[in-house]
Amino acid sequence: MSNTASSYNWFWNGIDPQTAASLSDKQRAEIDRVLVNKSASAASKDTSDIRLTFGWHYLVIRWGNENRGRQRLKVERKKHPVLTKVNMPVILAFWVPLFLGVYATLAIGMRGLVYLLG
């Protein structure tokens, strides 16, 4: 295993030892090149994320341009549905304050409008 690949132990440890031993140096170098390019493209300039830790739990919010096709989105939505028991605390933690904030803003705006017109 080359030096570049040593930083990708997760990949090399997942390969059957006999298969890894059968690879030539050229094949290993090509795998290393693909791994390096893959990690570089994963940290793309058009995506961003926020990573928060709350005690024993963490939350990652990631956004960017959607590059997946419609078929892949359908498959992933079936595989990873949004409305599940596990996701509900995060969904509520996001939507409830947003709803209350919009409601408060509208209520204050309406009172201000009534005050100005009355």
Secondary structure, 3 states (H helix, E strand, C coil): CCHHHHCCHHHHCCCCHHHHHHCCHHHHHHHHHHHHHHHHHHCCCCEEEEEEEECCEEEEEEEECCCCCHHHHHHHHHHCCCCCCCCHHHHHHHHHHHHHHHHHHHHHHHHHHHHHHC
